[in-house]
Amino acid sequence: MKIEVYMTAICPRCLYISRVLKELNLKHPELDIEYIDLLKDFSRFNKAGIKIFPAIVIGDDIRSWVIPKKSEIIEFIEQACESESA
């Protein structure tokens, strides 16, 4: 499953989400996670309609968190996995 993570390397919340996703990717190597850095590729942020980061995009579903919680991130990914396999 393709997951896009819109973030920036200087954002502590983004780094937290990145660590959670790397942990999750060890358990689920089938996840194809792409990290898009705002400072390196601003045009992709605009095209995707991202207004708040960090943001995770799976298909047409976008989630952003002001204060990300590990449980919410994992729940979002797992629900998308279930939907994809159904």
C-alpha positions as CSV (number, residue, x, y, z in Angstrom):
1,M,0.0,0.0,0.0
2,K,1.3,3.4,-1.0
3,I,1.6,6.0,1.8
4,E,2.7,9.6,1.3
5,V,4.0,11.5,4.3
6,Y,4.1,15.3,3.9
7,M,6.5,16.8,6.4
8,T,9.6,18.8,6.9
9,A,12.9,17.7,8.5
10,I,12.9,20.6,11.0
11,C,9.5,19.9,12.5
12,P,9.5,17.8,15.7
13,R,5.9,16.5,15.1
14,C,7.0,15.4,11.6
15,L,10.0,13.6,13.0
16,Y,7.8,11.8,15.5
17,I,5.4,10.6,12.8
18,S,8.4,9.5,10.7
19,R,9.6,7.4,13.7
20,V,6.2,5.8,14.2
21,L,5.9,5.0,10.5
22,K,9.4,3.5,10.4
23,E,8.5,1.3,13.4
24,L,5.2,0.3,11.7
25,N,7.1,-0.4,8.4
26,L,9.3,-3.0,10.2
27,K,6.2,-4.9,11.2
28,H,4.5,-4.4,7.8
29,P,7.2,-4.3,5.0
30,E,4.4,-4.3,2.4
31,L,3.9,-0.6,3.2
32,D,5.4,1.7,0.5
33,I,6.1,4.9,2.4
34,E,7.3,8.0,0.6
35,Y,8.4,11.0,2.6
36,I,7.9,14.4,0.8
37,D,9.8,17.3,2.4
38,L,8.1,20.7,2.2
39,L,11.5,22.5,1.9
40,K,12.5,20.3,-1.1
41,D,9.3,19.9,-3.0
42,F,6.8,22.6,-2.1
43,S,4.9,22.2,-5.4
44,R,3.8,18.7,-4.3
45,F,2.3,20.1,-1.1
46,N,0.3,22.6,-3.2
47,K,-0.9,19.9,-5.7
48,A,-1.9,17.6,-2.8
49,G,-3.8,20.4,-1.1
50,I,-1.9,20.0,2.2
51,K,-2.4,22.9,4.5
52,I,-1.2,21.5,7.8
53,F,1.8,19.2,8.3
54,P,2.6,16.6,9.1
55,A,0.1,15.0,6.9
56,I,-0.4,11.4,5.7
57,V,-2.1,10.6,2.4
58,I,-3.4,7.2,1.5
59,G,-5.3,7.3,-1.8
60,D,-7.8,10.1,-1.5
61,D,-7.7,10.2,2.3
62,I,-5.6,12.9,4.0
63,R,-5.0,13.1,7.8
64,S,-3.1,15.9,9.6
65,W,-2.4,16.2,13.3
66,V,-1.5,19.2,15.4
67,I,-0.5,16.8,18.2
68,P,0.0,13.4,16.6
69,K,-0.7,10.3,18.8
70,K,0.9,7.0,17.9
71,S,-2.4,5.2,18.3
72,E,-4.2,7.6,15.9
73,I,-1.5,7.2,13.3
74,I,-1.6,3.4,13.5
75,E,-5.4,3.3,13.5
76,F,-5.5,5.4,10.3
77,I,-3.0,3.1,8.5
78,E,-4.7,-0.1,9.7
79,Q,-8.1,1.1,8.6
80,A,-6.7,1.9,5.1
81,C,-5.1,-1.5,4.9
82,E,-8.4,-3.1,5.8
83,S,-10.3,-1.1,3.2
84,E,-7.7,-1.9,0.6
85,S,-7.9,-5.7,1.2
86,A,-11.8,-5.7,1.3
